[in-house]
Amino acid sequence: MKKLAFTAMLIGATGLLACGGDDDGDGGVTFPDAGNGDGGPAGACNPVTQSGCEAGEKCTWLVVSQDPFLGRVECVADGTVEINGACTRAEPGENSTVDDCAAGGLCINGVCREICSINPESCGDGFACASYENTFSDDNTGVCDPTCNPVTQDCPVDGQGCYLGLNDGIATCAGVPEDAAELMQNDPCLSPNGGMSCYLNGCAEGYASVPAWAQGEMPVCTAYCSPVSTYLDDPEGDGSGELVGRALGAQDIDCSAGRIGAGGHQCRFFQSIPFDTGYPDYISADYGFCANTGGILWGDCEQYSPNRFNAIYDAAGGGMDGLTAINEFCDANPAPCALACADLATEETIAMAWCAADGPGNGQPSCATGARSKIRSAYLEAIKKRFDRAGVPFPVAIVE
């Protein structure tokens, strides 16, 4: 079953494919706007509250037909398997029993998962509500999947991977599709439609889907990693500063060729990729991905200097002239125009120091609106341009 999740960030549109056990249908998890808020469609029984059915029945998702796909919320005979117990799915049909889960559960990847509402979130500690494609038509009902750490891959069930949802910063466990199990570093990810989109679990365990490195290419799989802020400490903004941080070959969970099977990669922060609405500061700074420094998107953190962009912006007088100057610089010097090299706290500290009364930006009007907005307004335009050149929608979305 394909699991989808939405995020305004790293890939056009992606989904998460949860496979295994007796769950052989297609589906996907989405994180859409709230439906009617009660976990079920108006006029039907309610699968979250389990109201609206007779004694001995449960309210669940009945799949009538797989091809063409037809499904609806319906009252069916109750089962006996409790939440988190091993379960079996029934064949689709008008008179199907759906599965052998007790009321309130749905069989996903051979396990009875609690049916939940996405907004408001109704899962308990250690779980998050994920909505699956072709499962519950109101787009606000899903199942409680275990939360996990995508870098350490600590899912309790063998054969499941931990995949990060960029819309909310929550990572959940899901089955790894057979067709995705061997998709690793720089392999095109598994797509739901053969287009420029991926399932969130469209890569092997331990790998995320991110934009491709060249124009017109499918998004690719890349390893999760532990990022470290790496940049030039460059108070004069001339690109000749001292390197802070380190290349990520020295860490336990890194982007070294020995670990991921490909050279020329650095670990980047998910939280420091700019959305059109700002930065996803709700994503942990402990979560990163291995970026290809040889592509046109990510640049080289060992040449990256936030103050260099401040200096270029200020020297051009700020405003549109400042943005133009940064764009011209990045066109001519793609490597220093690196992306997501430092966590947001570090970026803000650097910008605040530049804009301080005794800093190089003293008296510059571009500092008046605040440090973070200054970096974003100038640098974001250059990054957007690079995404455009790569043929990647910006902001990029991801589906879990």
Order of alpha helices (4+ residues) and beta strands (2+ residues): beta-beta-beta-beta-beta-beta-beta-beta-beta-beta-beta-beta-beta-beta-beta-beta-alpha-beta-beta-alpha-alpha-alpha-alpha-beta
